[in-house]
Amino acid sequence: MKRMWIVVSVFLLAHAVFAAGFCGWLFASSRVDRDRLTQLVDLFGPTLEQGKEVTDRARRLAEQAKRRAISLARLQAAEQGPTSFTARIETERQVEEHAKAQLRRYREDVAALRRQLTSARQRLLDERAGFEAERDAYRQKVEEDGARQEQEDFKLAVRMYEQVKPIQAKQMFQELMDQGQASKVVDYLTAMNHRKAGAVFRQFRTEQEISQASHLLQMLCDRGIDPAGFRSSVQEPSS
């Protein structure tokens, strides 16, 4: 019987060594990475029903081992000749103790495996949370940098409109309005020096241009900006 357990132990050890080498080959050949490991953990993570199945299976295996050990002991006893009732009881007790010890070891192995899976899953969750936090921080920084750059570009554009000739600024504003960006024109007019913005408004002279200027003044008024200083610069259309 002892020889049988040695053979079984060597068989299990060989399989464990093979499994470890196989796992190492998978990682070394890039066939398994952290994402796939996460999927495997989620896929094979034991549920409550699976845990009950494992426990029931362990109990059945222990009972089968017990019965086989008793049968083997009885065969050995039969080969050795008649034995006393006390000796048979002692043999059966030893077999039962051995089976109980096997069951305890199996349960401990299952519990250790569950703890390892739980720990691995928690580490992956922590790493994922850290990655997401870094990603969110990076996105926020990109957005802040973009907003800052947009603000700097806006300031440069305002200075440019203030420095060019009023007629040129008017033409640029008209192009933006033709593109449906009248709101952006109002942004520039609001940020410009009122005197220079008034000079731009004075360039709206034809009936169509004066209509455009009136539309801009109304948009300024809708934003809560008093357009009085700009309105005085708008010329009345010639009759």
Protein Blocks (a to p, Z undefined) as FASTA:
>chain_A
ZZmmmmmmmmmmmmmmmmmmmmmmmmmnopacfklmmmmmmmmoccfklmmmmmmmmmmm
mmmmmmmmmmmmmmmmmmnopcdfklmmmmmmmmmmmmmmmmmmmmmmmmmmmmmmmmmm
mmmmmmmmmmmmmmmmmmmmmmmmmmmmmmmmmmmmmmmmmmmcfklmmmmmmmmmmnop
ammmmmmmmmpcfklmmmmmmmpmbfmlmmmmmmmmmmmmmnopafklmmmmpccddZZ
